[in-house]
C-alpha cells in the first residue's frame, strides 16, 4: 500500500479499549478540542461520540466508545457494552488502546471483540511511563501477539507525543472518498449534548467513587440570545442522599460543578453561558431500559 495518499481519504476510526486507558484523552488530543469528557474514573464515557479532524488530504472521524465492561453487570453496563459492539461493526479502522506496561484479562476481552474484516491498530498510550526502550520492547512484543494488528504505535495522549506518527499511519488505511463532514466540523454531536456531557464530567471529577454512576444529566432549556447561551439543566440521581451530596454544604458542591462546566462550555462555544442546574431524584432510573432511554444513555448514533 502506498505510503502517502494519492487522493483524498476519509474514514471512521473506532477507539476501543478497557476502561481508563485514555481513549477519550486520545480522541481529544487528536482533534485538538475537548469533544469527549474525561476523568480518572472508569466508565466516564457513556455514548458513541465522534471527533472530526480535517486536513487537506484526509478527514479522520474518530469514534470514542465506552470502556468495555467485563466485571460488572446491570442494565447500564449492558447498554454500554452493546454500544462498543455496534460501533465495531460499522467503521473502517479500529484502534485498540492499551496502557503501557498493562495488558491483562480485561484487555484480552476487548481483543476478542475486534473484527477481522477491518484493519486494527494497537496504540500503546501513556508510553512516557516507560522511558527506556529495553522496558517498552518486551511489552510491545507480548501485546502484538494478541491479535493480527496491522501496526503498533506508542503514544502519550496527555503529552501529545507521537500523534503525528499515529495519523501518518492511520491515513494509509482510510478509503479514498470525499469528506463526510464540513471542513469546520469538530464532532457529530450538537451543543445540547456537549453541555450535558460537560456537566456530567464535573460529577465524575468532583464527587466520590460511586455517586457519578447513579447520575444522568438532562438539558431542559437551551436558548441562544445573541452572544449568550442560556442553559437550564437537571442532574438526575436515584437516591435522596446523593442529592444532598451533590448540592453540598450551602450549595458549594453544586456551585463548583456548575462553574467548571460553564467555563468549559464558554471555551468551546466561544460565547458567554448562563447556566442553572437543578438536582432531581428518580429512583431506579439506571436499572431499566425505559429509564436509560429517557436519559439518552442507550444512544449509539
C-alpha positions in Angstrom: 0.0 0.0 0.0 1.3 3.5 -0.9 3.0 5.4 2.0 1.1 8.5 1.1 -2.5 9.0 -0.1 -2.8 9.7 -3.9 -6.2 11.4 -3.4 -8.5 12.5 -0.6 -9.1 9.9 2.0 -11.8 9.7 4.7 -13.0 7.1 7.1 -14.3 6.3 10.5 -11.9 5.0 13.2 -13.2 3.3 16.3 -11.3 3.9 19.5 -11.8 0.9 21.8 -10.3 -0.5 25.0 -11.0 -1.4 28.5 -12.0 1.4 31.0 -9.4 4.0 31.9 -6.8 3.5 29.3 -7.1 7.1 27.9 -9.4 6.6 24.9 -11.2 9.9 25.4 -8.0 11.8 26.1 -6.6 10.4 22.9 -9.6 11.5 20.8 -9.4 15.0 22.3 -5.7 15.2 21.7 -6.1 14.1 18.0 -8.9 16.5 17.3 -7.5 19.4 19.4 -10.6 20.1 21.4 -12.4 18.5 24.3 -15.1 16.6 22.5 -15.2 13.6 24.8 -15.3 14.0 28.6 -12.5 12.6 30.8 -11.9 11.7 34.4 -9.7 9.2 36.3 -12.8 7.0 37.0 -13.7 4.2 34.6 -16.9 4.3 32.5 -17.0 8.1 32.2 -17.9 7.8 28.6 -21.5 6.5 28.1 -22.1 7.4 24.5 -20.8 7.0 21.0 -19.0 10.3 20.4 -17.3 11.2 17.1 -14.5 13.8 16.8 -13.5 15.1 13.4 -10.1 16.1 12.2 -9.9 17.5 8.7 -6.7 18.0 6.7 -6.3 18.9 3.0 -5.5 15.3 2.2 -7.8 13.5 4.6 -10.6 13.6 7.1 -10.4 11.4 10.2 -13.7 10.6 12.0 -12.7 9.2 15.4 -15.4 7.4 17.3 -14.9 7.2 21.0 -16.7 4.4 22.8 -17.4 3.4 26.4 -14.8 1.2 28.1 -15.8 -2.4 27.6 -17.0 -3.7 31.0 -16.3 -7.3 32.0 -16.6 -7.1 35.8 -20.0 -5.5 36.5 -23.4 -6.3 35.2 -26.6 -4.2 35.3 -28.7 -2.6 32.6 -26.4 0.4 32.2 -23.2 -1.6 31.6 -25.0 -4.0 29.2 -26.1 -1.0 27.2 -22.6 0.4 27.1 -21.1 -2.9 26.0 -23.7 -3.1 23.3 -22.6 0.3 22.1 -19.0 -0.9 21.7 -20.1 -3.9 19.7 -22.3 -1.9 17.4 -19.6 0.7 16.7 -17.1 -2.1 15.7 -19.5 -3.3 13.0 -19.6 0.0 11.1 -16.1 1.5 10.9 -13.2 1.5 8.5 -10.4 1.1 11.0 -10.1 0.1 14.7 -7.7 1.5 17.3 -7.2 -0.7 20.3 -5.8 1.4 23.1 -3.9 -0.2 25.9 -1.9 1.4 28.7 1.9 1.0 28.6 3.0 -1.8 30.8 -0.5 -3.1 31.4 -2.2 -5.9 29.5 -4.5 -8.2 31.4 -7.7 -10.2 31.2 -9.8 -7.1 30.6 -7.7 -6.0 27.6 -7.8 -9.6 26.2 -11.7 -9.5 26.5 -11.7 -6.4 24.2 -9.3 -8.1 21.8 -11.8 -10.9 21.3 -14.3 -8.3 20.0 -12.0 -7.0 17.3 -13.4 -7.6 13.8 -11.1 -9.4 11.3 -12.7 -7.7 8.4 -11.1 -4.2 9.0 -7.5 -3.2 9.9 -6.8 -2.9 13.6 -4.0 -0.8 15.1 -2.6 -1.3 18.5 -2.0 2.1 20.2 0.0 1.9 23.4 -1.0 5.0 25.4 0.9 6.5 28.3 4.2 5.5 26.6 6.0 8.1 28.6 5.7 5.8 31.6 8.4 3.6 30.0 11.3 5.8 29.1 13.8 3.1 28.3 13.4 1.1 25.1 14.5 -2.1 26.9 11.3 -1.7 29.0 9.0 -1.0 26.1 10.1 -3.5 23.6 9.2 -6.7 25.6 5.8 -5.2 26.3 5.2 -4.4 22.6 6.3 -7.9 21.6 3.9 -9.5 24.1 0.8 -7.4 23.2 1.4 -7.5 19.4 0.9 -11.3 19.6 -2.6 -11.0 21.0 -4.1 -10.2 17.6 -3.0 -9.7 13.9 -2.6 -5.9 14.3 -1.8 -4.0 11.2 0.5 -1.6 13.0 1.7 -0.8 16.6 2.2 2.9 17.6 3.2 4.1 21.1 1.8 7.5 22.1 1.1 9.7 25.0 -2.2 11.4 24.7 -1.7 13.8 27.6 1.7 14.9 26.3 0.6 14.8 22.7 3.7 12.8 21.7 3.9 10.7 18.6 0.4 11.7 17.5 1.7 12.8 14.1 3.1 9.4 13.6 -0.3 7.8 14.5 -2.1 10.0 12.0 0.5 9.2 9.3 -0.1 5.5 9.9 -3.9 5.8 10.0 -4.3 7.7 6.8 -2.9 4.7 4.8 -5.9 2.6 5.9 -8.6 5.1 5.2 -10.7 4.6 2.0 -10.4 7.1 -0.8 -13.6 9.1 -0.7 -14.8 12.7 -0.1 -15.2 14.2 3.4 -18.2 13.0 5.4 -18.4 16.3 7.4 -17.9 20.0 6.7 -14.3 21.3 7.0 -15.1 23.2 10.2 -16.9 20.3 12.0 -15.4 19.1 15.2 -18.0 16.5 16.2 -21.2 14.8 15.2 -22.8 16.0 18.4 -24.7 19.2 19.0 -24.2 21.8 21.6 -27.0 20.5 23.9 -25.3 17.1 24.1 -21.9 18.7 24.8 -23.4 20.9 27.5 -24.8 17.8 29.3 -21.5 15.9 29.0 -19.5 18.8 30.4 -21.8 18.8 33.5 -21.5 15.0 33.8 -17.7 15.3 33.6 -17.7 17.5 36.7 -19.8 15.0 38.6 -17.1 12.4 37.9 -14.3 14.7 38.8 -15.7 16.4 41.9 -17.7 13.6 43.6 -16.8 10.3 45.3 -16.3 6.9 43.7 -19.9 5.6 43.4 -22.2 8.6 43.1 -21.5 9.6 39.4 -22.5 6.2 38.2 -26.0 6.8 39.5 -26.4 10.2 37.8 -27.7 11.4 34.5 -27.9 14.9 33.1 -30.7 16.4 31.0 -30.8 19.7 29.3 -34.2 21.3 30.0 -33.6 24.6 28.3 -31.1 25.8 25.7 -31.6 29.2 24.2 -29.2 31.3 22.1 -29.7 35.0 22.7 -27.0 36.8 20.6 -23.7 36.0 22.2 -25.3 34.4 25.2 -26.4 30.8 25.7 -29.0 30.4 28.4 -28.9 26.8 29.6 -31.1 25.0 32.2 -30.1 21.5 33.2 -31.1 18.8 35.7 -28.8 16.3 37.4 -30.9 13.1 37.9 -29.9 10.8 40.8 -31.5 7.6 42.1 -31.0 8.2 45.8 -32.1 11.0 48.1 -28.8 11.1 50.0 -27.0 11.6 46.7 -28.9 14.7 46.0 -27.7 16.2 49.3 -24.1 15.2 48.5 -24.2 16.8 45.0 -25.6 20.1 46.4 -23.1 20.1 49.2 -23.0 22.3 52.3 -24.6 25.7 51.4 -24.7 24.6 47.8 -21.0 24.8 47.4 -20.5 21.5 45.6 -23.2 22.2 43.0 -21.8 25.7 42.5 -18.4 24.1 41.8 -19.9 21.7 39.3 -21.8 24.4 37.5 -18.8 26.8 37.4 -16.5 24.2 36.0 -19.0 23.1 33.4 -19.8 26.7 32.4 -16.2 27.6 31.8 -15.7 24.6 29.5 -18.8 25.5 27.6 -17.7 29.1 27.1 -14.3 27.9 25.9 -15.8 25.6 23.3 -18.8 27.7 22.2 -16.9 30.9 22.1 -19.8 32.8 23.8 -21.0 33.6 27.3 -23.1 31.0 29.1 -25.7 31.5 31.8 -26.1 28.0 33.4 -28.6 26.9 36.0 -28.6 23.4 37.4 -31.2 21.6 39.5 -30.9 18.2 41.2 -33.8 15.7 40.9 -34.4 12.2 42.3 -35.7 9.4 40.0 -35.3 6.1 41.8 -34.1 3.2 39.8 -33.6 5.1 36.5 -30.4 3.2 35.6 -31.8 -0.2 36.2 -34.4 -0.5 33.5 -34.5 0.1 29.7 -37.1 2.8 29.9 -35.1 4.8 32.3 -32.0 4.5 30.2 -33.8 5.6 27.1 -35.4 8.6 28.9 -32.0 9.9 29.8 -30.3 9.1 26.5 -27.9 6.5 27.7 -28.6 4.0 25.0 -27.8 6.3 22.1 -25.4 4.7 19.6 -25.8 7.1 16.7 
